[in-house]
Amino acid sequence: MANFVLVAGARLGSWAWDEVVPYLAAASHGVHPLTLSGLAEKQGMPARQQTHVQDIVGEVEGQDLGDVVLVGHSYSGIPVGQAAERIGDRLARVVFVDASVPADGEPFISAWPDGGTMMRASIAENGGFWPVAPAAHYKGHGLTDEQITRILVGSTPHPGATLTEPAALEQPLGNLPATYIKCTLGDPEPSDDVAKLLTSEHWQLIEMDTGHWPMLSQPRELAQILMDIAAK
């Protein structure tokens, strides 16, 4: 059985996986939802980007996990992609769920249309944090009003340094065994950097007909995809 390490995106904590976890556990997989430093119940802990990378590596090594399927959603693809190469033979596969992917020497915000100018300004105006998003941000993603409320209640401001500091990769990301799950509702095509990685023989693409938060909008379907990936 696989050990799933589940890491949610910006502003979220391990709670975001609450509806996915039971499906994986019922199939006798190990399930390790992880809250990154500075978020949710870890709010107040200092966090830089490499802190988040070490959070993930520390979970894998501290729990002595093998056959790890490392799952990163949205922002967390940045630290997950870096952690994946650092856990060595413990890694079975890395899964990017509608996620950003790290590029050596580039920060998370570099892929934004304005190069991150507006986000940097927002972080500066909010005491070094990226503020929580309004309800309108989650519209059009297949979420119910109740699910949107749950995200809003559970969200915490995101430590800004994790978004603006550059990633550090020791090898090309395309060398890792990886699956990219593209959520096609509203944004059907992978970004250019992901499309390039998908040309690697080590990468595969899976599409989900839902929005950017499938762990909430389609938890059973996402869990089944993850189990199918682990079974290969």
FILUMVO-583930 format. One line per 4 residues: number of its first residue (from 1); their letters; for each residue y, z, x of N, C-alpha, C. Coordinates in steps of 0.02 Angstrom, whole numbers, m for minus. Layout:
REM residues N
NUM> A> Y:Z:X:Y:Z:X:Y:Z:X; ... $
REM end
This chain:
REM residues 232
1> MANF> m60:0:42:0:0:0:63:0:44; 115:m29:17:178:m33:54:219:31:46; 265:40:92:317:91:85:383:56:74; 409:62:14:473:31:m3:530:79:13 $
5> VLVA> 576:57:55:638:93:68:693:54:33; 723:85:m17:769:52:m63:841:76:m50; 885:29:m35:954:47:m19:1001:6:m63; 1040:41:m104:1086:7:m151:1151:m12:m117 $
9> GARL> 1191:m50:m153:1253:m78:m124:1311:m30:m124; 1370:m57:m112:1431:m18:m104:1442:27:m165; 1464:88:m150:1484:138:m200:1425:171:m236; 1364:148:m223:1306:173:m259:1264:219:m216 $
13> GSWA> 1219:256:m249:1172:300:m215:1101:285:m234; 1055:327:m214:984:316:m229:971:314:m303; 1014:345:m343:1005:345:m416:1002:275:m446; 1032:226:m412:1033:158:m439:963:128:m447 $
17> WDEV> 914:157:m411:845:132:m413:801:171:m462; 830:216:m501:790:261:m542:742:225:m589; 762:166:m614:718:131:m661:668:85:m627; 678:72:m563:630:32:m524:575:75:m495 $
21> VPYL> 592:135:m473:546:179:m438:480:191:m477; 482:206:m542:419:221:m576:368:164:m575; 392:102:m578:346:45:m576:311:39:m509; 349:49:m455:320:46:m388:272:104:m376 $
25> AAAS> 293:163:m397:250:223:m388:186:218:m428; 190:189:m488:131:183:m531:78:138:m499; 100:94:m455:54:50:m419:32:80:m352; 47:144:m343:26:182:m284:61:163:m219 $
29> HGVH> 119:131:m226:159:118:m166:200:180:m149; 217:186:m85:266:237:m66:335:212:m83; 377:256:m111:443:235:m133:495:284:m105; 544:257:m70:593:299:m36:664:273:m50 $
33> PLTL> 692:287:m109:762:269:m122:808:311:m78; 857:279:m49:898:311:2:972:308:m16; 1006:364:m12:1079:366:m18:1108:365:52; 1154:320:64:1187:315:129:1242:369:135 $
37> SGLA> 1257:387:197:1307:438:211:1374:420:179; 1407:471:150:1473:463:121:1473:442:48; 1412:432:19:1407:408:m49:1367:456:m93; 1381:454:m159:1343:494:m208:1337:566:m185 $
41> EKQG> 1275:592:m182:1266:663:m163:1283:676:m90; 1294:623:m51:1314:631:19:1389:619:28; 1425:619:m27:1498:608:m24:1529:663:19; 1575:644:62:1607:691:106:1580:689:177 $
45> MPAR> 1520:661:185:1492:653:252:1527:594:287; 1548:603:349:1580:547:384:1532:489:394; 1557:428:387:1514:370:393:1550:310:422; 1519:282:473:1539:218:499:1480:170:488 $
49> QQTH> 1488:107:505:1434:60:490:1369:79:525; 1374:98:589:1313:116:625:1282:182:599; 1323:223:566:1296:281:532:1247:259:478; 1266:209:440:1223:183:387:1160:151:415 $
53> VQDI> 1166:116:470:1107:88:503:1060:144:523; 1087:196:553:1046:252:575:1017:291:517; 1053:295:461:1025:326:400:958:294:383; 956:228:386:896:190:367:841:198:419 $
57> VGEV> 859:188:482:810:197:536:782:267:535; 826:316:525:805:386:524:757:401:467; 767:370:409:721:380:352:652:354:369; 649:294:399:585:264:416:549:304:470 $
61> EGQD> 585:320:523:554:356:578:541:429:561; 587:460:526:579:530:508:521:542:461; 508:494:417:451:499:371:388:467:400; 393:441:461:338:408:496:306:354:452 $
65> LGDV> 348:310:426:325:259:379:301:196:415; 248:167:391:224:102:413:221:55:355; 207:m9:368:204:m59:315:267:m56:271; 325:m53:304:388:m43:269:414:m109:240 $
69> VLVG> 428:m108:176:467:m161:144:537:m133:134; 582:m157:175:650:m130:178:694:m172:132; 723:m140:80:757:m177:27:831:m158:28; 874:m208:36:946:m197:36:980:m237:m19 $
73> HSYS> 1022:m204:m57:1059:m237:m112:1133:m242:m95; 1162:m300:m106:1234:m310:m99:1258:m290:m29; 1308:m245:m25:1334:m224:41:1279:m200:88; 1229:m165:61:1180:m132:105:1137:m182:143 $
77> GIPV> 1140:m246:125:1107:m296:167:1132:m295:238; 1195:m274:248:1224:m272:315:1189:m219:358; 1186:m155:339:1149:m108:379:1073:m118:376; 1047:m140:320:974:m151:314:952:m206:363 $
81> GQAA> 990:m260:368:972:m313:414:971:m290:486; 1017:m245:503:1018:m218:572:961:m169:583; 948:m127:533:895:m78:539:827:m112:543; 819:m168:508:754:m202:505:728:m220:575 $
85> ERIG> 773:m243:619:750:m261:685:740:m201:730; 766:m143:710:761:m84:753:700:m41:738; 666:m55:681:607:m15:666:543:m48:690; 549:m106:722:494:m137:757:434:m151:713 $
89> DRLA> 375:m131:737:313:m147:704:304:m109:638; 348:m63:624:343:m28:559:362:m74:501; 399:m127:516:425:m173:465:372:m222:443; 359:m225:377:318:m278:349:362:m336:327 $
93> RVVF> 417:m320:293:463:m373:270:530:m341:252; 583:m379:259:649:m357:236:667:m400:176; 694:m368:124:712:m402:62:786:m392:49; 822:m447:42:893:m444:26:902:m461:m48 $
97> VDAS> 924:m412:m87:933:m421:m159:1005:m439:m173; 1017:m505:m182:1085:m530:m194:1134:m498:m144; 1114:m497:m82:1147:m456:m32:1187:m496:19; 1233:m462:50:1265:m488:110:1215:m484:167 $
101> VPAD> 1222:m528:216:1177:m527:274:1220:m519:337; 1197:m479:385:1238:m467:444:1239:m526:491; 1295:m535:524:1303:m582:579:1329:m544:639; 1301:m554:696:1320:m516:755:1396:m523:769 $
105> GEPF> 1428:m465:774:1499:m463:789:1545:m473:730; 1516:m480:670:1556:m491:610:1551:m432:562; 1606:m413:530:1604:m360:480:1585:m386:411; 1568:m342:366:1553:m360:297:1608:m402:265 $
109> ISAW> 1670:m384:277:1726:m416:243:1741:m486:270; 1710:m505:325:1727:m571:355:1708:m628:309; 1659:m617:265:1637:m671:221:1680:m678:158; 1727:m632:149:1770:m635:90:1820:m693:98 $
113> PDGG> 1841:m725:42:1883:m785:46:1947:m776:87; 1977:m716:84:2039:m705:121:2027:m670:188; 1963:m669:209:1946:m636:271:1949:m561:268; 1955:m535:207:1955:m463:197:2024:m431:196 $
117> TMMR> 2077:m473:194:2145:m446:197:2159:m398:139; 2141:m418:79:2155:m376:20:2113:m312:21; 2050:m318:44:2008:m259:47:2035:m210:99; 2056:m235:156:2085:m191:208:2146:m154:180 $
121> ASIA> 2187:m189:142:2246:m158:113:2226:m105:63; 2175:m120:22:2151:m71:m27:2123:m9:6; 2087:m19:60:2058:38:97:2115:81:126; 2165:48:155:2221:84:184:2260:124:131 $
125> ENGG> 2265:95:71:2302:128:17:2263:184:m16; 2198:188:m2:2156:238:m35:2122:285:15; 2160:303:66:2137:355:112:2077:337:152; 2067:272:166:2010:251:207:1948:236:167 $
129> FWPV> 1955:230:101:1897:216:58:1911:155:14; 1857:118:m1:1860:64:m50:1850:96:m118; 1900:94:m162:1895:130:m225:1841:102:m272; 1820:143:m319:1771:120:m368:1801:64:m410 $
133> APAA> 1757:20:m434:1780:m39:m472:1788:m22:m546; 1831:m57:m581:1839:m46:m654:1781:m77:m692; 1776:m60:m756:1721:m85:m798:1719:m161:m800; 1777:m193:m799:1780:m266:m804:1742:m300:m746 $
137> HYKG> 1736:m266:m690:1702:m294:m631:1628:m308:m646; 1600:m272:m694:1528:m276:m708:1512:m320:m768; 1562:m347:m800:1551:m390:m857:1522:m457:m834; 1480:m487:m877:1451:m552:m861:1392:m549:m814 $
141> HGLT> 1362:m490:m806:1305:m483:m760:1242:m460:m795; 1239:m470:m861:1179:m452:m898:1170:m378:m908; 1223:m340:m901:1220:m267:m909:1244:m247:m979; 1212:m197:m1007:1236:m170:m1070:1296:m124:m1057 $
145> DEQI> 1332:m108:m1109:1388:m61:m1102:1364:6:m1075; 1305:27:m1096:1277:90:m1072:1263:87:m997; 1236:31:m975:1221:23:m904:1285:20:m862; 1336:m13:m888:1400:m14:m853:1429:56:m848 $
149> TRIL> 1425:94:m901:1450:163:m900:1412:204:m848; 1347:193:m844:1307:229:m795:1330:213:m723; 1345:149:m710:1370:131:m643:1437:165:m630; 1481:163:m679:1548:192:m670:1544:267:m657 $
153> VGST> 1501:302:m694:1493:374:m686:1462:391:m618; 1415:350:m595:1379:365:m533:1414:341:m470; 1463:297:m477:1495:268:m418:1542:317:m384; 1547:311:m318:1594:350:m278:1631:302:m231 $
157> PHPG> 1692:320:m211:1728:277:m163:1686:266:m100; 1691:205:m73:1648:185:m17:1686:192:49; 1655:224:99:1688:232:165:1709:165:195; 1773:158:207:1801:94:227:1776:68:294 $
161> ATLT> 1763:113:342:1743:90:408:1677:52:406; 1634:68:358:1569:34:354:1578:m39:335; 1635:m55:305:1649:m123:281:1687:m165:332; 1723:m131:376:1768:m167:421:1743:m170:493 $
165> EPAA> 1692:m131:510:1665:m132:578:1614:m187:585; 1608:m217:645:1561:m273:654:1488:m252:658; 1445:m296:636:1373:m285:642:1352:m299:714; 1295:m271:733:1267:m281:800:1193:m299:794 $
169> LEQP> 1177:m361:809:1109:m385:806:1083:m401:876; 1020:m384:888:990:m396:953:951:m462:955; 936:m490:896:900:m553:892:925:m591:831; 912:m657:828:933:m694:768:900:m667:705 $
173> LGNL> 939:m660:652:913:m632:590:857:m676:561; 861:m741:575:810:m787:550:741:m775:578; 736:m734:631:670:m719:660:632:m666:621; 667:m630:578:635:m576:540:598:m604:480 $
177> PATY> 541:m574:461:508:m593:399:549:m569:340; 576:m615:301:627:m596:251:619:m635:186; 638:m602:132:644:m633:67:714:m622:41; 745:m674:16:811:m668:m14:803:m677:m90 $
181> IKCT> 822:m626:m128:821:m630:m201:891:m647:m225; 898:m708:m252:963:m731:m276:968:m719:m351; 1016:m681:m371:1030:m670:m443:1078:m725:m465; 1055:m767:m510:1090:m830:m523:1141:m828:m579 $
185> LGDP> 1144:m774:m616:1190:m771:m673:1263:m769:m647; 1299:m822:m660:1368:m826:m640:1381:m853:m570; 1330:m850:m527:1339:m873:m458:1271:m899:m433; 1251:m959:m453:1182:m981:m444:1161:m1000:m374 $
189> EPSD> 1208:m1014:m329:1190:m1040:m264:1198:m987:m209; 1152:m983:m162:1161:m939:m104:1223:m958:m64; 1253:m909:m32:1310:m923:11:1288:m965:71; 1335:m994:106:1318:m1040:161:1278:m1005:215 $
193> DVAK> 1295:m943:231:1258:m908:285:1186:m894:264; 1177:m877:200:1109:m865:175:1070:m931:173; 1102:m984:150:1069:m1050:147:1044:m1071:216; 1083:m1057:267:1062:m1075:335:1001:m1034:356 $
197> LLTS> 1002:m969:340:945:m927:357:882:m948:320; 890:m974:260:832:m995:220:798:m1057:247; 828:m1089:297:794:m1145:330:742:m1120:380; 743:m1055:395:694:m1026:441:625:m1023:408 $
201> EHWQ> 573:m1034:446:505:m1030:419:486:m959:400; 525:m910:423:510:m840:410:543:m814:345; 585:m855:315:623:m834:256:599:m870:194; 603:m836:137:588:m867:73:642:m847:22 $
205> LIEM> 650:m890:m28:699:m878:m81:663:m867:m147; 685:m815:m184:662:m802:m252:724:m795:m296; 724:m826:m354:781:m822:m399:766:m776:m458; 817:m739:m480:813:m699:m541:869:m720:m588 $
209> DTGH> 852:m731:m651:902:m752:m700:937:m690:m729; 976:m659:m687:1015:m601:m706:1074:m594:m660; 1114:m541:m669:1173:m532:m629:1161:m491:m566; 1214:m467:m537:1214:m439:m470:1181:m370:m463 $
213> WPML> 1166:m338:m519:1135:m272:m517:1067:m272:m552; 1018:m309:m525:954:m317:m561:914:m253:m566; 926:m204:m524:890:m140:m529:907:m104:m594; 963:m124:m624:983:m96:m688:971:m145:m745 $
217> SQPR> 987:m208:m735:980:m257:m789:909:m280:m800; 869:m284:m746:799:m306:m752:754:m266:m704; 749:m200:m713:711:m159:m666:637:m176:m663; 606:m189:m720:534:m204:m719:521:m270:m683 $
221> ELAQ> 563:m320:m697:554:m384:m665:566:m380:m589; 617:m342:m570:630:m334:m498:573:m297:m464; 548:m245:m496:491:m208:m466:431:m253:m457; 417:m296:m506:360:m341:m500:369:m390:m443 $
225> ILMD> 430:m416:m435:444:m461:m378:432:m425:m313; 456:m363:m308:446:m326:m245:372:m314:m231; 334:m299:m283:262:m287:m273:227:m352:m254; 248:m408:m283:219:m472:m264:234:m489:m191 $
229> IAAK> 295:m473:m170:313:m485:m99:269:m443:m53; 259:m380:m71:219:m335:m30:146:m356:m26; 122:m391:m78:52:m410:m82:35:m470:m38; 87:m506:m16:76:m568:23:60:m552:96 $
REM end
